[in-house]
Amino acid sequence: MTLQVGVIAARTESKPWRIQKLKMAEQWRENPGDNFLMECWADDPALRIVIKKLVTKCPHWGLVAADGVLVKWDE
Protein backbone atom coordinates (compact mmCIF):
# COMPACT_ATOMS: atom_id res chain seq x y z
CA MET A 1 0.00 0.00 0.00
CA THR A 2 2.80 2.41 0.86
CA LEU A 3 4.44 1.81 -2.52
CA GLN A 4 1.20 2.65 -4.33
CA VAL A 5 0.87 5.89 -2.35
CA GLY A 6 4.44 6.79 -3.30
CA VAL A 7 3.80 6.11 -6.98
CA ILE A 8 0.63 8.20 -6.93
CA ALA A 9 2.43 11.03 -5.14
CA ALA A 10 5.28 10.98 -7.68
CA ARG A 11 2.79 11.03 -10.56
CA THR A 12 0.91 13.94 -8.98
CA GLU A 13 4.13 15.91 -8.51
CA SER A 14 5.31 15.35 -12.07
CA LYS A 15 1.98 16.09 -13.77
CA PRO A 16 2.32 19.92 -13.91
CA TRP A 17 5.80 19.54 -15.41
CA ARG A 18 4.55 17.01 -17.94
CA ILE A 19 1.62 19.22 -18.93
CA GLN A 20 3.96 22.19 -19.40
CA LYS A 21 6.32 20.13 -21.56
CA LEU A 22 3.41 18.90 -23.69
CA LYS A 23 2.12 22.47 -24.11
CA MET A 24 5.54 23.59 -25.31
CA ALA A 25 5.66 20.65 -27.71
CA GLU A 26 2.29 21.70 -29.12
CA GLN A 27 3.35 25.33 -29.46
CA TRP A 28 6.65 24.54 -31.18
CA ARG A 29 5.49 21.35 -32.93
CA GLU A 30 8.65 19.68 -31.65
CA ASN A 31 8.63 16.12 -30.37
CA PRO A 32 9.48 16.11 -26.64
CA GLY A 33 10.85 12.59 -27.08
CA ASP A 34 9.20 9.29 -27.87
CA ASN A 35 10.15 7.85 -24.49
CA PHE A 36 8.62 10.84 -22.68
CA LEU A 37 5.39 10.50 -24.64
CA MET A 38 5.23 6.74 -24.08
CA GLU A 39 5.87 7.20 -20.36
CA CYS A 40 3.14 9.84 -20.04
CA TRP A 41 0.77 7.64 -22.04
CA ALA A 42 1.40 4.67 -19.76
CA ASP A 43 1.33 6.57 -16.46
CA ASP A 44 -1.52 9.03 -16.81
CA PRO A 45 -4.79 8.36 -18.63
CA ALA A 46 -5.67 12.07 -18.50
CA LEU A 47 -2.58 12.92 -20.55
CA ARG A 48 -3.57 10.41 -23.22
CA ILE A 49 -6.13 12.90 -24.53
CA VAL A 50 -3.48 15.60 -24.86
CA ILE A 51 -0.99 13.23 -26.50
CA LYS A 52 -3.59 11.89 -28.91
CA LYS A 53 -4.31 15.45 -30.10
CA LEU A 54 -0.60 16.20 -30.37
CA VAL A 55 0.25 13.21 -32.54
CA THR A 56 -2.71 14.06 -34.77
CA LYS A 57 -1.41 17.64 -35.20
CA CYS A 58 2.18 16.48 -35.66
CA PRO A 59 2.22 13.45 -37.98
CA HIS A 60 5.90 14.14 -38.73
CA TRP A 61 6.67 12.73 -35.26
CA GLY A 62 5.87 9.28 -36.61
CA LEU A 63 3.53 8.29 -33.78
CA VAL A 64 -0.05 7.07 -33.95
CA ALA A 65 -2.61 6.78 -31.15
CA ALA A 66 -5.17 4.10 -31.97
CA ASP A 67 -7.20 1.53 -30.08
CA GLY A 68 -5.88 2.76 -26.75
CA VAL A 69 -2.19 2.42 -27.62
CA LEU A 70 0.53 4.79 -28.74
CA VAL A 71 2.83 3.31 -31.37
CA LYS A 72 5.70 4.39 -33.57
CA TRP A 73 5.08 3.82 -37.28
CA ASP A 74 7.42 3.73 -40.23
CA GLU A 75 6.73 5.50 -43.47
PDB file with one MODEL, atoms N, CA, C and O in Angstrom:
MODEL        1
ATOM      1  N   MET A   1       0.819  -1.191   0.000  1.00  0.00           N
ATOM      2  CA  MET A   1       0.000   0.000   0.000  1.00  0.00           C
ATOM      3  C   MET A   1       0.867   1.261   0.000  1.00  0.00           C
ATOM      4  O   MET A   1       0.570   2.222  -0.709  1.00  0.00           O
ATOM      5  N   THR A   2       1.922   1.254   0.784  1.00  0.00           N
ATOM      6  CA  THR A   2       2.803   2.411   0.858  1.00  0.00           C
ATOM      7  C   THR A   2       3.452   2.689  -0.489  1.00  0.00           C
ATOM      8  O   THR A   2       3.610   3.847  -0.875  1.00  0.00           O
ATOM      9  N   LEU A   3       3.827   1.645  -1.201  1.00  0.00           N
ATOM     10  CA  LEU A   3       4.439   1.807  -2.518  1.00  0.00           C
ATOM     11  C   LEU A   3       3.466   2.470  -3.485  1.00  0.00           C
ATOM     12  O   LEU A   3       3.855   3.350  -4.253  1.00  0.00           O
ATOM     13  N   GLN A   4       2.204   2.052  -3.453  1.00  0.00           N
ATOM     14  CA  GLN A   4       1.197   2.655  -4.329  1.00  0.00           C
ATOM     15  C   GLN A   4       1.014   4.133  -4.022  1.00  0.00           C
ATOM     16  O   GLN A   4       0.880   4.947  -4.937  1.00  0.00           O
ATOM     17  N   VAL A   5       1.006   4.487  -2.741  1.00  0.00           N
ATOM     18  CA  VAL A   5       0.869   5.892  -2.352  1.00  0.00           C
ATOM     19  C   VAL A   5       2.050   6.691  -2.874  1.00  0.00           C
ATOM     20  O   VAL A   5       1.883   7.816  -3.345  1.00  0.00           O
ATOM     21  N   GLY A   6       3.244   6.116  -2.793  1.00  0.00           N
ATOM     22  CA  GLY A   6       4.440   6.790  -3.296  1.00  0.00           C
ATOM     23  C   GLY A   6       4.397   6.992  -4.796  1.00  0.00           C
ATOM     24  O   GLY A   6       4.802   8.042  -5.294  1.00  0.00           O
ATOM     25  N   VAL A   7       3.915   6.005  -5.516  1.00  0.00           N
ATOM     26  CA  VAL A   7       3.801   6.106  -6.975  1.00  0.00           C
ATOM     27  C   VAL A   7       2.789   7.181  -7.344  1.00  0.00           C
ATOM     28  O   VAL A   7       3.034   7.993  -8.237  1.00  0.00           O
ATOM     29  N   ILE A   8       1.671   7.185  -6.667  1.00  0.00           N
ATOM     30  CA  ILE A   8       0.633   8.197  -6.931  1.00  0.00           C
ATOM     31  C   ILE A   8       1.147   9.591  -6.617  1.00  0.00           C
ATOM     32  O   ILE A   8       0.887  10.533  -7.366  1.00  0.00           O
ATOM     33  N   ALA A   9       1.872   9.730  -5.517  1.00  0.00           N
ATOM     34  CA  ALA A   9       2.430  11.033  -5.144  1.00  0.00           C
ATOM     35  C   ALA A   9       3.437  11.512  -6.184  1.00  0.00           C
ATOM     36  O   ALA A   9       3.438  12.687  -6.550  1.00  0.00           O
ATOM     37  N   ALA A  10       4.287  10.617  -6.658  1.00  0.00           N
ATOM     38  CA  ALA A  10       5.277  10.984  -7.676  1.00  0.00           C
ATOM     39  C   ALA A  10       4.590  11.406  -8.959  1.00  0.00           C
ATOM     40  O   ALA A  10       5.010  12.373  -9.595  1.00  0.00           O
ATOM     41  N   ARG A  11       3.538  10.696  -9.352  1.00  0.00           N
ATOM     42  CA  ARG A  11       2.792  11.028 -10.563  1.00  0.00           C
ATOM     43  C   ARG A  11       2.134  12.405 -10.418  1.00  0.00           C
ATOM     44  O   ARG A  11       2.139  13.207 -11.351  1.00  0.00           O
ATOM     45  N   THR A  12       1.570  12.662  -9.237  1.00  0.00           N
ATOM     46  CA  THR A  12       0.908  13.943  -8.978  1.00  0.00           C
ATOM     47  C   THR A  12       1.910  15.087  -9.039  1.00  0.00           C
ATOM     48  O   THR A  12       1.606  16.154  -9.573  1.00  0.00           O
ATOM     49  N   GLU A  13       3.093  14.871  -8.497  1.00  0.00           N
ATOM     50  CA  GLU A  13       4.127  15.908  -8.506  1.00  0.00           C
ATOM     51  C   GLU A  13       4.652  16.181  -9.913  1.00  0.00           C
ATOM     52  O   GLU A  13       4.977  17.323 -10.237  1.00  0.00           O
ATOM     53  N   SER A  14       4.737  15.164 -10.739  1.00  0.00           N
ATOM     54  CA  SER A  14       5.305  15.349 -12.071  1.00  0.00           C
ATOM     55  C   SER A  14       4.278  15.828 -13.102  1.00  0.00           C
ATOM     56  O   SER A  14       4.660  16.273 -14.185  1.00  0.00           O
ATOM     57  N   LYS A  15       3.003  15.744 -12.787  1.00  0.00           N
ATOM     58  CA  LYS A  15       1.977  16.086 -13.774  1.00  0.00           C
ATOM     59  C   LYS A  15       2.076  17.538 -14.267  1.00  0.00           C
ATOM     60  O   LYS A  15       2.025  17.752 -15.478  1.00  0.00           O
ATOM     61  N   PRO A  16       2.214  18.547 -13.388  1.00  0.00           N
ATOM     62  CA  PRO A  16       2.324  19.923 -13.914  1.00  0.00           C
ATOM     63  C   PRO A  16       3.510  20.099 -14.865  1.00  0.00           C
ATOM     64  O   PRO A  16       3.406  20.803 -15.870  1.00  0.00           O
ATOM     65  N   TRP A  17       4.629  19.460 -14.544  1.00  0.00           N
ATOM     66  CA  TRP A  17       5.801  19.544 -15.409  1.00  0.00           C
ATOM     67  C   TRP A  17       5.535  18.875 -16.748  1.00  0.00           C
ATOM     68  O   TRP A  17       5.914  19.395 -17.797  1.00  0.00           O
ATOM     69  N   ARG A  18       4.881  17.716 -16.707  1.00  0.00           N
ATOM     70  CA  ARG A  18       4.550  17.009 -17.943  1.00  0.00           C
ATOM     71  C   ARG A  18       3.597  17.826 -18.806  1.00  0.00           C
ATOM     72  O   ARG A  18       3.783  17.928 -20.019  1.00  0.00           O
ATOM     73  N   ILE A  19       2.587  18.403 -18.186  1.00  0.00           N
ATOM     74  CA  ILE A  19       1.623  19.220 -18.932  1.00  0.00           C
ATOM     75  C   ILE A  19       2.331  20.395 -19.584  1.00  0.00           C
ATOM     76  O   ILE A  19       2.076  20.704 -20.748  1.00  0.00           O
ATOM     77  N   GLN A  20       3.221  21.056 -18.847  1.00  0.00           N
ATOM     78  CA  GLN A  20       3.957  22.194 -19.398  1.00  0.00           C
ATOM     79  C   GLN A  20       4.809  21.762 -20.588  1.00  0.00           C
ATOM     80  O   GLN A  20       4.859  22.457 -21.603  1.00  0.00           O
ATOM     81  N   LYS A  21       5.472  20.628 -20.466  1.00  0.00           N
ATOM     82  CA  LYS A  21       6.318  20.130 -21.559  1.00  0.00           C
ATOM     83  C   LYS A  21       5.474  19.793 -22.789  1.00  0.00           C
ATOM     84  O   LYS A  21       5.891  20.049 -23.919  1.00  0.00           O
ATOM     85  N   LEU A  22       4.297  19.222 -22.572  1.00  0.00           N
ATOM     86  CA  LEU A  22       3.408  18.901 -23.693  1.00  0.00           C
ATOM     87  C   LEU A  22       2.862  20.171 -24.348  1.00  0.00           C
ATOM     88  O   LEU A  22       2.702  20.220 -25.567  1.00  0.00           O
ATOM     89  N   LYS A  23       2.579  21.187 -23.548  1.00  0.00           N
ATOM     90  CA  LYS A  23       2.116  22.467 -24.111  1.00  0.00           C
ATOM     91  C   LYS A  23       3.200  23.103 -24.979  1.00  0.00           C
ATOM     92  O   LYS A  23       2.913  23.640 -26.048  1.00  0.00           O
ATOM     93  N   MET A  24       4.437  23.037 -24.514  1.00  0.00           N
ATOM     94  CA  MET A  24       5.537  23.587 -25.312  1.00  0.00           C
ATOM     95  C   MET A  24       5.709  22.790 -26.604  1.00  0.00           C
ATOM     96  O   MET A  24       5.977  23.362 -27.661  1.00  0.00           O
ATOM     97  N   ALA A  25       5.556  21.487 -26.518  1.00  0.00           N
ATOM     98  CA  ALA A  25       5.662  20.648 -27.715  1.00  0.00           C
ATOM     99  C   ALA A  25       4.586  21.029 -28.719  1.00  0.00           C
ATOM    100  O   ALA A  25       4.842  21.077 -29.922  1.00  0.00           O
ATOM    101  N   GLU A  26       3.379  21.302 -28.226  1.00  0.00           N
ATOM    102  CA  GLU A  26       2.293  21.703 -29.122  1.00  0.00           C
ATOM    103  C   GLU A  26       2.587  23.061 -29.757  1.00  0.00           C
ATOM    104  O   GLU A  26       2.382  23.254 -30.956  1.00  0.00           O
ATOM    105  N   GLN A  27       3.064  23.986 -28.951  1.00  0.00           N
ATOM    106  CA  GLN A  27       3.353  25.329 -29.456  1.00  0.00           C
ATOM    107  C   GLN A  27       4.451  25.313 -30.516  1.00  0.00           C
ATOM    108  O   GLN A  27       4.328  25.983 -31.541  1.00  0.00           O
ATOM    109  N   TRP A  28       5.510  24.563 -30.283  1.00  0.00           N
ATOM    110  CA  TRP A  28       6.652  24.541 -31.185  1.00  0.00           C
ATOM    111  C   TRP A  28       6.600  23.419 -32.212  1.00  0.00           C
ATOM    112  O   TRP A  28       7.412  23.376 -33.136  1.00  0.00           O
ATOM    113  N   ARG A  29       5.629  22.500 -32.046  1.00  0.00           N
ATOM    114  CA  ARG A  29       5.488  21.352 -32.934  1.00  0.00           C
ATOM    115  C   ARG A  29       6.750  20.489 -32.945  1.00  0.00           C
ATOM    116  O   ARG A  29       7.088  19.861 -33.948  1.00  0.00           O
ATOM    117  N   GLU A  30       7.440  20.476 -31.789  1.00  0.00           N
ATOM    118  CA  GLU A  30       8.650  19.680 -31.653  1.00  0.00           C
ATOM    119  C   GLU A  30       8.373  18.495 -30.736  1.00  0.00           C
ATOM    120  O   GLU A  30       7.755  18.645 -29.682  1.00  0.00           O
ATOM    121  N   ASN A  31       8.829  17.340 -31.139  1.00  0.00           N
ATOM    122  CA  ASN A  31       8.633  16.120 -30.372  1.00  0.00           C
ATOM    123  C   ASN A  31       9.430  16.198 -29.068  1.00  0.00           C
ATOM    124  O   ASN A  31      10.647  16.384 -29.105  1.00  0.00           O
ATOM    125  N   PRO A  32       8.765  16.059 -27.914  1.00  0.00           N
ATOM    126  CA  PRO A  32       9.480  16.106 -26.636  1.00  0.00           C
ATOM    127  C   PRO A  32      10.239  14.813 -26.345  1.00  0.00           C
ATOM    128  O   PRO A  32      10.895  14.689 -25.310  1.00  0.00           O
ATOM    129  N   GLY A  33      10.147  13.872 -27.246  1.00  0.00           N
ATOM    130  CA  GLY A  33      10.845  12.592 -27.081  1.00  0.00           C
ATOM    131  C   GLY A  33       9.843  11.450 -27.025  1.00  0.00           C
ATOM    132  O   GLY A  33       8.869  11.490 -26.275  1.00  0.00           O
ATOM    133  N   ASP A  34      10.102  10.445 -27.827  1.00  0.00           N
ATOM    134  CA  ASP A  34       9.195   9.294 -27.874  1.00  0.00           C
ATOM    135  C   ASP A  34       9.071   8.627 -26.504  1.00  0.00           C
ATOM    136  O   ASP A  34       7.976   8.245 -26.090  1.00  0.00           O
ATOM    137  N   ASN A  35      10.192   8.490 -25.807  1.00  0.00           N
ATOM    138  CA  ASN A  35      10.154   7.854 -24.491  1.00  0.00           C
ATOM    139  C   ASN A  35       9.306   8.654 -23.511  1.00  0.00           C
ATOM    140  O   ASN A  35       8.540   8.080 -22.737  1.00  0.00           O
ATOM    141  N   PHE A  36       9.441   9.984 -23.541  1.00  0.00           N
ATOM    142  CA  PHE A  36       8.625  10.840 -22.681  1.00  0.00           C
ATOM    143  C   PHE A  36       7.144  10.654 -22.984  1.00  0.00           C
ATOM    144  O   PHE A  36       6.337  10.499 -22.068  1.00  0.00           O
ATOM    145  N   LEU A  37       6.788  10.668 -24.248  1.00  0.00           N
ATOM    146  CA  LEU A  37       5.389  10.504 -24.638  1.00  0.00           C
ATOM    147  C   LEU A  37       4.855   9.133 -24.233  1.00  0.00           C
ATOM    148  O   LEU A  37       3.738   9.022 -23.727  1.00  0.00           O
ATOM    149  N   MET A  38       5.647   8.099 -24.453  1.00  0.00           N
ATOM    150  CA  MET A  38       5.226   6.740 -24.080  1.00  0.00           C
ATOM    151  C   MET A  38       5.045   6.624 -22.569  1.00  0.00           C
ATOM    152  O   MET A  38       4.104   5.988 -22.094  1.00  0.00           O
ATOM    153  N   GLU A  39       5.956   7.245 -21.820  1.00  0.00           N
ATOM    154  CA  GLU A  39       5.869   7.205 -20.356  1.00  0.00           C
ATOM    155  C   GLU A  39       4.615   7.920 -19.869  1.00  0.00           C
ATOM    156  O   GLU A  39       3.895   7.405 -19.013  1.00  0.00           O
ATOM    157  N   CYS A  40       4.356   9.097 -20.409  1.00  0.00           N
ATOM    158  CA  CYS A  40       3.141   9.839 -20.041  1.00  0.00           C
ATOM    159  C   CYS A  40       1.893   9.040 -20.400  1.00  0.00           C
ATOM    160  O   CYS A  40       0.942   8.974 -19.622  1.00  0.00           O
ATOM    161  N   TRP A  41       1.905   8.443 -21.567  1.00  0.00           N
ATOM    162  CA  TRP A  41       0.774   7.639 -22.042  1.00  0.00           C
ATOM    163  C   TRP A  41       0.491   6.491 -21.074  1.00  0.00           C
ATOM    164  O   TRP A  41      -0.659   6.216 -20.731  1.00  0.00           O
ATOM    165  N   ALA A  42       1.556   5.832 -20.645  1.00  0.00           N
ATOM    166  CA  ALA A  42       1.401   4.669 -19.764  1.00  0.00           C
ATOM    167  C   ALA A  42       1.009   5.059 -18.336  1.00  0.00           C
ATOM    168  O   ALA A  42       0.256   4.341 -17.678  1.00  0.00           O
ATOM    169  N   ASP A  43       1.517   6.189 -17.866  1.00  0.00           N
ATOM    170  CA  ASP A  43       1.329   6.568 -16.464  1.00  0.00           C
ATOM    171  C   ASP A  43       0.054   7.338 -16.171  1.00  0.00           C
ATOM    172  O   ASP A  43      -0.483   7.241 -15.068  1.00  0.00           O
ATOM    173  N   ASP A  44      -0.439   8.101 -17.134  1.00  0.00           N
ATOM    174  CA  ASP A  44      -1.521   9.035 -16.815  1.00  0.00           C
ATOM    175  C   ASP A  44      -2.594   9.051 -17.901  1.00  0.00           C
ATOM    176  O   ASP A  44      -2.405   9.650 -18.960  1.00  0.00           O
ATOM    177  N   PRO A  45      -3.713   8.395 -17.636  1.00  0.00           N
ATOM    178  CA  PRO A  45      -4.791   8.358 -18.633  1.00  0.00           C
ATOM    179  C   PRO A  45      -5.293   9.747 -19.049  1.00  0.00           C
ATOM    180  O   PRO A  45      -5.747   9.924 -20.179  1.00  0.00           O
ATOM    181  N   ALA A  46      -5.215  10.714 -18.163  1.00  0.00           N
ATOM    182  CA  ALA A  46      -5.668  12.072 -18.504  1.00  0.00           C
ATOM    183  C   ALA A  46      -4.776  12.699 -19.578  1.00  0.00           C
ATOM    184  O   ALA A  46      -5.249  13.472 -20.411  1.00  0.00           O
ATOM    185  N   LEU A  47      -3.496  12.365 -19.552  1.00  0.00           N
ATOM    186  CA  LEU A  47      -2.581  12.923 -20.552  1.00  0.00           C
ATOM    187  C   LEU A  47      -2.725  12.248 -21.906  1.00  0.00           C
ATOM    188  O   LEU A  47      -2.258  12.777 -22.914  1.00  0.00           O
ATOM    189  N   ARG A  48      -3.359  11.096 -21.939  1.00  0.00           N
ATOM    190  CA  ARG A  48      -3.575  10.411 -23.217  1.00  0.00           C
ATOM    191  C   ARG A  48      -4.364  11.279 -24.188  1.00  0.00           C
ATOM    192  O   ARG A  48      -4.094  11.273 -25.389  1.00  0.00           O
ATOM    193  N   ILE A  49      -5.323  12.014 -23.684  1.00  0.00           N
ATOM    194  CA  ILE A  49      -6.134  12.897 -24.533  1.00  0.00           C
ATOM    195  C   ILE A  49      -5.248  13.957 -25.165  1.00  0.00           C
ATOM    196  O   ILE A  49      -5.347  14.222 -26.363  1.00  0.00           O
ATOM    197  N   VAL A  50      -4.387  14.560 -24.367  1.00  0.00           N
ATOM    198  CA  VAL A  50      -3.479  15.603 -24.863  1.00  0.00           C
ATOM    199  C   VAL A  50      -2.520  15.022 -25.898  1.00  0.00           C
ATOM    200  O   VAL A  50      -2.296  15.618 -26.951  1.00  0.00           O
ATOM    201  N   ILE A  51      -1.960  13.862 -25.592  1.00  0.00           N
ATOM    202  CA  ILE A  51      -0.995  13.234 -26.496  1.00  0.00           C
ATOM    203  C   ILE A  51      -1.668  12.813 -27.796  1.00  0.00           C
ATOM    204  O   ILE A  51      -1.087  12.952 -28.873  1.00  0.00           O
ATOM    205  N   LYS A  52      -2.878  12.303 -27.700  1.00  0.00           N
ATOM    206  CA  LYS A  52      -3.592  11.892 -28.912  1.00  0.00           C
ATOM    207  C   LYS A  52      -3.797  13.088 -29.846  1.00  0.00           C
ATOM    208  O   LYS A  52      -3.631  12.962 -31.059  1.00  0.00           O
ATOM    209  N   LYS A  53      -4.154  14.240 -29.288  1.00  0.00           N
ATOM    210  CA  LYS A  53      -4.314  15.454 -30.100  1.00  0.00           C
ATOM    211  C   LYS A  53      -2.977  15.893 -30.690  1.00  0.00           C
ATOM    212  O   LYS A  53      -2.908  16.314 -31.845  1.00  0.00           O
ATOM    213  N   LEU A  54      -1.919  15.793 -29.893  1.00  0.00           N
ATOM    214  CA  LEU A  54      -0.598  16.200 -30.368  1.00  0.00           C
ATOM    215  C   LEU A  54      -0.124  15.360 -31.552  1.00  0.00           C
ATOM    216  O   LEU A  54       0.347  15.902 -32.552  1.00  0.00           O
ATOM    217  N   VAL A  55      -0.249  14.041 -31.439  1.00  0.00           N
ATOM    218  CA  VAL A  55       0.247  13.210 -32.536  1.00  0.00           C
ATOM    219  C   VAL A  55      -0.606  13.378 -33.790  1.00  0.00           C
ATOM    220  O   VAL A  55      -0.129  13.150 -34.902  1.00  0.00           O
ATOM    221  N   THR A  56      -1.857  13.772 -33.616  1.00  0.00           N
ATOM    222  CA  THR A  56      -2.707  14.064 -34.774  1.00  0.00           C
ATOM    223  C   THR A  56      -2.240  15.351 -35.456  1.00  0.00           C
ATOM    224  O   THR A  56      -2.204  15.430 -36.683  1.00  0.00           O
ATOM    225  N   LYS A  57      -1.883  16.362 -34.650  1.00  0.00           N
ATOM    226  CA  LYS A  57      -1.408  17.637 -35.197  1.00  0.00           C
ATOM    227  C   LYS A  57       0.007  17.543 -35.762  1.00  0.00           C
ATOM    228  O   LYS A  57       0.391  18.334 -36.624  1.00  0.00           O
ATOM    229  N   CYS A  58       0.778  16.577 -35.276  1.00  0.00           N
ATOM    230  CA  CYS A  58       2.185  16.478 -35.661  1.00  0.00           C
ATOM    231  C   CYS A  58       2.509  15.097 -36.234  1.00  0.00           C
ATOM    232  O   CYS A  58       3.245  14.329 -35.614  1.00  0.00           O
ATOM    233  N   PRO A  59       1.970  14.778 -37.404  1.00  0.00           N
ATOM    234  CA  PRO A  59       2.224  13.448 -37.981  1.00  0.00           C
ATOM    235  C   PRO A  59       3.703  13.211 -38.293  1.00  0.00           C
ATOM    236  O   PRO A  59       4.138  12.064 -38.399  1.00  0.00           O
ATOM    237  N   HIS A  60       4.471  14.284 -38.439  1.00  0.00           N
ATOM    238  CA  HIS A  60       5.900  14.136 -38.730  1.00  0.00           C
ATOM    239  C   HIS A  60       6.668  13.515 -37.555  1.00  0.00           C
ATOM    240  O   HIS A  60       7.832  13.148 -37.710  1.00  0.00           O
ATOM    241  N   TRP A  61       6.037  13.396 -36.393  1.00  0.00           N
ATOM    242  CA  TRP A  61       6.670  12.733 -35.255  1.00  0.00           C
ATOM    243  C   TRP A  61       6.731  11.223 -35.464  1.00  0.00           C
ATOM    244  O   TRP A  61       7.550  10.540 -34.847  1.00  0.00           O
ATOM    245  N   GLY A  62       5.868  10.703 -36.329  1.00  0.00           N
ATOM    246  CA  GLY A  62       5.872   9.278 -36.608  1.00  0.00           C
ATOM    247  C   GLY A  62       5.211   8.432 -35.535  1.00  0.00           C
ATOM    248  O   GLY A  62       5.552   7.261 -35.368  1.00  0.00           O
ATOM    249  N   LEU A  63       4.270   9.015 -34.810  1.00  0.00           N
ATOM    250  CA  LEU A  63       3.535   8.288 -33.782  1.00  0.00           C
ATOM    251  C   LEU A  63       2.055   8.273 -34.117  1.00  0.00           C
ATOM    252  O   LEU A  63       1.534   9.210 -34.721  1.00  0.00           O
ATOM    253  N   VAL A  64       1.383   7.206 -33.722  1.00  0.00           N
ATOM    254  CA  VAL A  64      -0.051   7.072 -33.953  1.00  0.00           C
ATOM    255  C   VAL A  64      -0.701   6.586 -32.661  1.00  0.00           C
ATOM    256  O   VAL A  64      -0.210   5.662 -32.013  1.00  0.00           O
ATOM    257  N   ALA A  65      -1.814   7.223 -32.295  1.00  0.00           N
ATOM    258  CA  ALA A  65      -2.609   6.777 -31.151  1.00  0.00           C
ATOM    259  C   ALA A  65      -3.873   6.128 -31.702  1.00  0.00           C
ATOM    260  O   ALA A  65      -4.706   6.790 -32.321  1.00  0.00           O
ATOM    261  N   ALA A  66      -4.005   4.832 -31.469  1.00  0.00           N
ATOM    262  CA  ALA A  66      -5.171   4.100 -31.974  1.00  0.00           C
ATOM    263  C   ALA A  66      -5.478   2.920 -31.067  1.00  0.00           C
ATOM    264  O   ALA A  66      -4.577   2.260 -30.549  1.00  0.00           O
ATOM    265  N   ASP A  67      -6.743   2.672 -30.889  1.00  0.00           N
ATOM    266  CA  ASP A  67      -7.196   1.529 -30.082  1.00  0.00           C
ATOM    267  C   ASP A  67      -6.569   1.505 -28.687  1.00  0.00           C
ATOM    268  O   ASP A  67      -6.257   0.439 -28.154  1.00  0.00           O
ATOM    269  N   GLY A  68      -6.390   2.675 -28.113  1.00  0.00           N
ATOM    270  CA  GLY A  68      -5.878   2.761 -26.749  1.00  0.00           C
ATOM    271  C   GLY A  68      -4.382   2.567 -26.587  1.00  0.00           C
ATOM    272  O   GLY A  68      -3.896   2.413 -25.467  1.00  0.00           O
ATOM    273  N   VAL A  69      -3.646   2.571 -27.691  1.00  0.00           N
ATOM    274  CA  VAL A  69      -2.188   2.419 -27.617  1.00  0.00           C
ATOM    275  C   VAL A  69      -1.504   3.526 -28.418  1.00  0.00           C
ATOM    276  O   VAL A  69      -2.070   4.075 -29.363  1.00  0.00           O
ATOM    277  N   LEU A  70      -0.290   3.832 -28.018  1.00  0.00           N
ATOM    278  CA  LEU A  70       0.525   4.791 -28.738  1.00  0.00           C
ATOM    279  C   LEU A  70       1.676   4.003 -29.353  1.00  0.00           C
ATOM    280  O   LEU A  70       2.430   3.333 -28.647  1.00  0.00           O
ATOM    281  N   VAL A  71       1.801   4.089 -30.670  1.00  0.00           N
ATOM    282  CA  VAL A  71       2.828   3.313 -31.369  1.00  0.00           C
ATOM    283  C   VAL A  71       3.606   4.171 -32.350  1.00  0.00           C
ATOM    284  O   VAL A  71       3.104   5.159 -32.886  1.00  0.00           O
ATOM    285  N   LYS A  72       4.846   3.763 -32.566  1.00  0.00           N
ATOM    286  CA  LYS A  72       5.703   4.388 -33.572  1.00  0.00           C
ATOM    287  C   LYS A  72       5.438   3.684 -34.887  1.00  0.00           C
ATOM    288  O   LYS A  72       5.351   2.456 -34.923  1.00  0.00           O
ATOM    289  N   TRP A  73       5.308   4.439 -35.971  1.00  0.00           N
ATOM    290  CA  TRP A  73       5.077   3.824 -37.275  1.00  0.00           C
ATOM    291  C   TRP A  73       6.154   4.272 -38.241  1.00  0.00           C
ATOM    292  O   TRP A  73       6.733   5.349 -38.101  1.00  0.00           O
ATOM    293  N   ASP A  74       6.407   3.433 -39.212  1.00  0.00           N
ATOM    294  CA  ASP A  74       7.416   3.726 -40.232  1.00  0.00           C
ATOM    295  C   ASP A  74       6.706   4.123 -41.521  1.00  0.00           C
ATOM    296  O   ASP A  74       5.659   3.581 -41.874  1.00  0.00           O
ATOM    297  N   GLU A  75       7.301   5.069 -42.200  1.00  0.00           N
ATOM    298  CA  GLU A  75       6.732   5.500 -43.474  1.00  0.00           C
ATOM    299  C   GLU A  75       7.090   4.517 -44.561  1.00  0.00           C
ATOM    300  O   GLU A  75       6.702   4.703 -45.714  1.00  0.00           O
TER     301      GLU A  75
ENDMDL
END
